[in-house]
Every structure is written in structure tokens, then in C-alpha cells.
Amino acid sequence: MLFYQEYKWLLPMLLFTGLLLIGRIVHTGYHTFLFIPWNLFLAIIPLYMSHRLSRAQSKNAGFLYFGLWLLFFPNSLYIITDLFHLAERKSMPQWYDLLILFSAALEGIIIGFLSLADVEQFLAKYVNKIWIPILILGIFLLSGYGVYLGRYLRWNSWDIIADPFALLIDIVHDIIHPFRNAQCWLLTGIFGTWFFIMYRVFKLFGERRVRVN
């Protein structure tokens, strides 16, 4: 209930995307973008974990929630790659589909950044503030790699438990053959850096709003 009370202001934008999706299904009779609600649900998991993290009563509980948050955090950023599904379709105007995909992607990023802000406050208790930006960049680079694993190799967060050995084999293959997997590391680096820059802007905007108020 506390989680809902704190983040209920997110509901209007989530409902807006949901209504767009329902309108599309009713108009076309197709369930083309029915994966979006599931992806948004996965994006909310790290926000819930960071919410619990910020209220953890012990260091061990805090790091447990941090580990779970880190595992699911790439899901909130992954949704931006759903823009790959944008295409000309006779059944629906392309701008309508663009709005559905873009709104979901933007919501995923906002939710992810909100969760990271909680995590950053947690890390600040145990790490010198000089190292915080480096840790955040590292988290985004890991998330960029997670986006690659999800989009191109079709791995999910829970596969670290469901099929850890096959997942590990793919990761090791990417590491020991970097030139053979150049797209993997380009995506990881570029997406991770872009997410980092956007998060810094997100934080600066929030700090500016606080100063103005």
C-alpha cells in the first residue's frame, strides 16, 4: 500500500498507454503489442525493489534488495528497444503505433531512473561519493549489456535461475570473442553511456525543481 501511495502519480501515464493499446486492439482485432503491459510490469519490479531497499532495516536486507534490483533493472530500460516493432501497417496509422511504443519506452525509462535514485541514496551510505558516478555508469553499462541479452539473445532476468549455465556460456562467449561480437559491445557502450547522460539530466532537472520551489 505504501508503494502505491508513493507512486500512484505514475498511474495516469500508464493508463494512457493502456487505453491506447485497448483502442488499437478494438479497432484492428489484432494483439500486436500485447507484450507492452508485460514489459511495463517487469519495469515496475525494480522500482518496487528500490522502494523496499530504501526502507530496509538492516544492511544485509538492503544488499539483498540491491541484488534483486540490479537483476531486474535492465527491464525498465529494455522497453526502448520495442521501438524496433514500429512498421507501416494498413490496419493502423503509423503515428498511433509510434505513440504507443514511445510512451511505453518513456515510462520504462522514468520508472528505471526513479528506482536508481533510491539505489544511489543507498549506495551513498557505504561508498565514498567520489565513486558514486563511476558505479552508476557501471550499472548502466551492465544494463546496456542486459538490454543486448534480452533483445538479441532473448534471455530474461529469471533465466539466471532457470537456465544459468546456458546464460553463462553466452556471456563468456561474448567476453572471449569481443571482435566477433562487436555489435554486442557497441550496443552496451553506447546505450549505457546514453542512459547515464540522460539520468544525470534527469537528476539535475529534479534538483533544479527543488531549488525553484
C-alpha positions as a Markdown table, in Angstrom:
| # | Residue | x | y | z |
|---|---|---|---|---|
| 1 | Met | 0.0 | 0.0 | 0.0 |
| 2 | Leu | 2.9 | 2.4 | 0.8 |
| 3 | Phe | 4.4 | 1.6 | -2.6 |
| 4 | Tyr | 1.1 | 2.5 | -4.3 |
| 5 | Gln | 0.7 | 5.7 | -2.3 |
| 6 | Glu | 4.2 | 6.9 | -3.2 |
| 7 | Tyr | 4.0 | 6.2 | -6.9 |
| 8 | Lys | 0.2 | 6.5 | -7.7 |
| 9 | Trp | 1.1 | 9.6 | -9.7 |
| 10 | Leu | 2.5 | 7.2 | -12.3 |
| 11 | Leu | -0.9 | 5.7 | -13.0 |
| 12 | Pro | -2.2 | 8.4 | -15.4 |
| 13 | Met | 0.6 | 7.8 | -17.9 |
| 14 | Leu | 0.4 | 4.0 | -17.6 |
| 15 | Leu | -3.4 | 4.1 | -18.0 |
| 16 | Phe | -2.9 | 6.4 | -21.1 |
| 17 | Thr | -0.7 | 3.8 | -22.8 |
| 18 | Gly | -3.1 | 1.1 | -21.7 |
| 19 | Leu | -6.1 | 2.9 | -23.3 |
| 20 | Leu | -4.1 | 3.4 | -26.5 |
| 21 | Leu | -3.4 | -0.3 | -26.6 |
| 22 | Ile | -7.0 | -1.2 | -25.9 |
| 23 | Gly | -8.2 | 1.2 | -28.7 |
| 24 | Arg | -5.8 | -0.4 | -31.1 |
| 25 | Ile | -7.0 | -4.0 | -30.3 |
| 26 | Val | -10.6 | -2.9 | -30.6 |
| 27 | His | -10.0 | -1.2 | -33.9 |
| 28 | Thr | -7.8 | -3.8 | -35.6 |
| 29 | Gly | -8.8 | -7.0 | -33.8 |
| 30 | Tyr | -5.1 | -7.8 | -33.5 |
| 31 | His | -3.0 | -8.2 | -30.4 |
| 32 | Thr | 0.2 | -7.0 | -32.0 |
| 33 | Phe | 1.5 | -5.0 | -29.0 |
| 34 | Leu | 0.1 | -7.1 | -26.2 |
| 35 | Phe | 3.7 | -7.6 | -24.9 |
| 36 | Ile | 3.8 | -4.0 | -23.7 |
| 37 | Pro | 1.8 | -4.5 | -20.4 |
| 38 | Trp | 4.0 | -7.4 | -19.5 |
| 39 | Asn | 7.2 | -5.4 | -20.2 |
| 40 | Leu | 5.8 | -2.5 | -18.2 |
| 41 | Phe | 5.1 | -4.9 | -15.3 |
| 42 | Leu | 8.7 | -6.1 | -15.5 |
| 43 | Ala | 9.9 | -2.5 | -15.5 |
| 44 | Ile | 8.0 | -1.8 | -12.2 |
| 45 | Ile | 9.7 | -4.7 | -10.4 |
| 46 | Pro | 13.0 | -2.8 | -9.9 |
| 47 | Leu | 11.0 | 0.2 | -8.6 |
| 48 | Tyr | 9.3 | -2.0 | -6.0 |
| 49 | Met | 12.7 | -3.4 | -5.1 |
| 50 | Ser | 14.3 | 0.0 | -4.7 |
| 51 | His | 11.2 | 1.0 | -2.6 |
| 52 | Arg | 11.9 | -1.9 | -0.3 |
| 53 | Leu | 15.6 | -1.1 | -0.3 |
| 54 | Ser | 15.0 | 2.4 | 0.9 |
| 55 | Arg | 13.1 | 1.0 | 3.8 |
| 56 | Ala | 15.4 | -1.9 | 4.7 |
| 57 | Gln | 16.0 | -2.3 | 8.4 |
| 58 | Ser | 19.4 | -3.9 | 8.1 |
| 59 | Lys | 22.5 | -3.7 | 5.8 |
| 60 | Asn | 22.1 | -7.4 | 4.8 |
| 61 | Ala | 18.4 | -6.8 | 3.8 |
| 62 | Gly | 19.5 | -3.7 | 1.9 |
| 63 | Phe | 22.1 | -5.5 | -0.2 |
| 64 | Leu | 19.6 | -8.3 | -0.8 |
| 65 | Tyr | 17.2 | -5.9 | -2.3 |
| 66 | Phe | 20.0 | -4.2 | -4.2 |
| 67 | Gly | 20.9 | -7.5 | -5.8 |
| 68 | Leu | 17.3 | -8.2 | -6.8 |
| 69 | Trp | 17.0 | -4.6 | -8.1 |
| 70 | Leu | 20.2 | -5.0 | -10.2 |
| 71 | Leu | 18.9 | -8.2 | -11.7 |
| 72 | Phe | 15.6 | -6.6 | -12.9 |
| 73 | Phe | 16.8 | -3.1 | -13.5 |
| 74 | Pro | 17.6 | -3.6 | -17.2 |
| 75 | Asn | 13.9 | -4.5 | -17.8 |
| 76 | Ser | 13.0 | -0.8 | -17.3 |
| 77 | Leu | 15.5 | 0.3 | -20.0 |
| 78 | Tyr | 14.8 | -2.6 | -22.3 |
| 79 | Ile | 11.4 | -1.3 | -23.4 |
| 80 | Ile | 13.1 | 1.4 | -25.6 |
| 81 | Thr | 14.1 | -1.4 | -27.9 |
| 82 | Asp | 10.4 | -2.2 | -28.5 |
| 83 | Leu | 10.6 | 0.7 | -30.9 |
| 84 | Phe | 12.0 | -1.8 | -33.3 |
| 85 | His | 8.5 | -3.1 | -33.7 |
| 86 | Leu | 7.4 | 0.1 | -35.4 |
| 87 | Ala | 6.4 | -0.5 | -39.0 |
| 88 | Glu | 3.9 | 0.5 | -41.6 |
| 89 | Arg | 0.7 | -1.4 | -41.1 |
| 90 | Lys | -2.5 | -0.9 | -43.1 |
| 91 | Ser | -4.7 | -1.6 | -40.1 |
| 92 | Met | -3.4 | 1.3 | -38.1 |
| 93 | Pro | -1.8 | 4.7 | -38.7 |
| 94 | Gln | 1.9 | 4.6 | -38.0 |
| 95 | Trp | 1.8 | 7.6 | -35.8 |
| 96 | Tyr | -0.6 | 5.8 | -33.4 |
| 97 | Asp | 1.7 | 2.8 | -33.1 |
| 98 | Leu | 4.6 | 5.2 | -32.6 |
| 99 | Leu | 2.8 | 6.9 | -29.7 |
| 100 | Ile | 2.1 | 3.5 | -28.1 |
| 101 | Leu | 5.7 | 2.3 | -28.3 |
| 102 | Phe | 7.3 | 5.6 | -27.4 |
| 103 | Ser | 5.0 | 6.3 | -24.4 |
| 104 | Ala | 5.8 | 2.8 | -23.0 |
| 105 | Ala | 9.5 | 3.3 | -23.6 |
| 106 | Leu | 9.5 | 6.7 | -21.9 |
| 107 | Glu | 7.5 | 5.2 | -18.9 |
| 108 | Gly | 10.1 | 2.4 | -18.6 |
| 109 | Ile | 13.0 | 4.9 | -18.5 |
| 110 | Ile | 11.2 | 7.2 | -16.0 |
| 111 | Ile | 10.4 | 4.2 | -13.7 |
| 112 | Gly | 14.0 | 3.0 | -14.0 |
| 113 | Phe | 15.5 | 6.4 | -13.2 |
| 114 | Leu | 13.2 | 6.7 | -10.2 |
| 115 | Ser | 14.4 | 3.4 | -8.9 |
| 116 | Leu | 18.0 | 4.2 | -9.5 |
| 117 | Ala | 17.7 | 7.5 | -7.5 |
| 118 | Asp | 16.7 | 5.3 | -4.4 |
| 119 | Val | 19.6 | 3.0 | -5.1 |
| 120 | Glu | 22.0 | 5.9 | -5.4 |
| 121 | Gln | 21.0 | 7.1 | -1.9 |
| 122 | Phe | 21.5 | 3.6 | -0.5 |
| 123 | Leu | 25.0 | 3.3 | -2.1 |
| 124 | Ala | 25.9 | 6.8 | -0.7 |
| 125 | Lys | 25.7 | 5.3 | 2.8 |
| 126 | Tyr | 28.5 | 2.8 | 2.1 |
| 127 | Val | 30.6 | 4.3 | -0.8 |
| 128 | Asn | 32.6 | 7.5 | -1.0 |
| 129 | Lys | 30.6 | 10.0 | -3.1 |
| 130 | Ile | 33.5 | 10.4 | -5.5 |
| 131 | Trp | 32.9 | 6.8 | -6.7 |
| 132 | Ile | 29.1 | 7.1 | -7.0 |
| 133 | Pro | 29.1 | 8.4 | -10.6 |
| 134 | Ile | 31.5 | 5.6 | -11.6 |
| 135 | Leu | 29.3 | 3.0 | -10.0 |
| 136 | Ile | 26.2 | 4.5 | -11.7 |
| 137 | Leu | 28.0 | 4.4 | -15.1 |
| 138 | Gly | 29.0 | 0.8 | -14.4 |
| 139 | Ile | 25.4 | -0.1 | -13.6 |
| 140 | Phe | 24.2 | 1.5 | -16.9 |
| 141 | Leu | 26.9 | -0.4 | -18.8 |
| 142 | Leu | 25.7 | -3.7 | -17.2 |
| 143 | Ser | 22.2 | -2.7 | -18.1 |
| 144 | Gly | 23.2 | -1.9 | -21.7 |
| 145 | Tyr | 24.6 | -5.5 | -21.9 |
| 146 | Gly | 21.3 | -6.7 | -20.3 |
| 147 | Val | 19.4 | -5.0 | -23.0 |
| 148 | Tyr | 21.5 | -6.8 | -25.6 |
| 149 | Leu | 21.0 | -10.1 | -23.9 |
| 150 | Gly | 17.2 | -9.6 | -23.9 |
| 151 | Arg | 16.7 | -8.1 | -27.3 |
| 152 | Tyr | 19.2 | -10.2 | -29.4 |
| 153 | Leu | 19.8 | -13.4 | -27.4 |
| 154 | Arg | 16.3 | -13.4 | -25.9 |
| 155 | Trp | 17.4 | -14.0 | -22.3 |
| 156 | Asn | 15.2 | -12.9 | -19.4 |
| 157 | Ser | 16.1 | -11.8 | -15.9 |
| 158 | Trp | 14.8 | -15.1 | -14.3 |
| 159 | Asp | 17.0 | -17.2 | -16.6 |
| 160 | Ile | 19.8 | -16.5 | -14.2 |
| 161 | Ile | 18.0 | -19.1 | -12.0 |
| 162 | Ala | 16.1 | -21.1 | -14.7 |
| 163 | Asp | 19.0 | -21.7 | -17.0 |
| 164 | Pro | 22.2 | -20.2 | -15.5 |
| 165 | Phe | 24.7 | -22.4 | -17.3 |
| 166 | Ala | 23.5 | -21.7 | -20.9 |
| 167 | Leu | 23.3 | -18.0 | -20.0 |
| 168 | Leu | 26.8 | -18.1 | -18.6 |
| 169 | Ile | 28.1 | -19.8 | -21.8 |
| 170 | Asp | 26.7 | -16.9 | -23.9 |
| 171 | Ile | 28.2 | -14.3 | -21.6 |
| 172 | Val | 31.6 | -15.9 | -21.7 |
| 173 | His | 31.4 | -16.3 | -25.5 |
| 174 | Asp | 30.8 | -12.5 | -25.8 |
| 175 | Ile | 33.7 | -11.7 | -23.5 |
| 176 | Ile | 36.3 | -14.0 | -25.0 |
| 177 | His | 35.3 | -13.1 | -28.6 |
| 178 | Pro | 34.9 | -9.3 | -28.4 |
| 179 | Phe | 35.6 | -8.6 | -32.1 |
| 180 | Arg | 33.3 | -11.4 | -33.2 |
| 181 | Asn | 30.6 | -9.8 | -31.1 |
| 182 | Ala | 31.3 | -6.2 | -31.9 |
| 183 | Gln | 27.6 | -5.3 | -32.1 |
| 184 | Cys | 27.2 | -6.5 | -28.5 |
| 185 | Trp | 29.8 | -4.2 | -27.1 |
| 186 | Leu | 28.9 | -1.3 | -29.2 |
| 187 | Leu | 25.3 | -1.5 | -28.1 |
| 188 | Thr | 26.4 | -2.0 | -24.5 |
| 189 | Gly | 28.7 | 1.0 | -24.5 |
| 190 | Ile | 26.5 | 3.4 | -26.5 |
| 191 | Phe | 23.3 | 2.6 | -24.7 |
| 192 | Gly | 24.9 | 2.5 | -21.3 |
| 193 | Thr | 26.6 | 5.9 | -21.9 |
| 194 | Trp | 23.3 | 7.4 | -23.3 |
| 195 | Phe | 21.3 | 6.1 | -20.3 |
| 196 | Phe | 24.0 | 7.6 | -17.9 |
| 197 | Ile | 23.8 | 11.0 | -19.6 |
| 198 | Met | 20.0 | 11.0 | -19.5 |
| 199 | Tyr | 20.0 | 10.0 | -15.9 |
| 200 | Arg | 22.3 | 12.9 | -15.0 |
| 201 | Val | 20.0 | 15.3 | -16.8 |
| 202 | Phe | 17.0 | 13.7 | -15.0 |
| 203 | Lys | 18.7 | 14.3 | -11.6 |
| 204 | Leu | 19.8 | 17.9 | -12.4 |
| 205 | Phe | 16.2 | 18.7 | -13.6 |
| 206 | Gly | 14.9 | 17.3 | -10.3 |
| 207 | Glu | 17.4 | 19.3 | -8.2 |
| 208 | Arg | 16.6 | 22.5 | -10.1 |
| 209 | Arg | 12.9 | 22.0 | -9.5 |
| 210 | Val | 13.6 | 21.6 | -5.7 |
| 211 | Arg | 15.6 | 24.8 | -5.7 |
| 212 | Val | 12.9 | 26.8 | -7.5 |
| 213 | Asn | 10.2 | 25.6 | -5.2 |
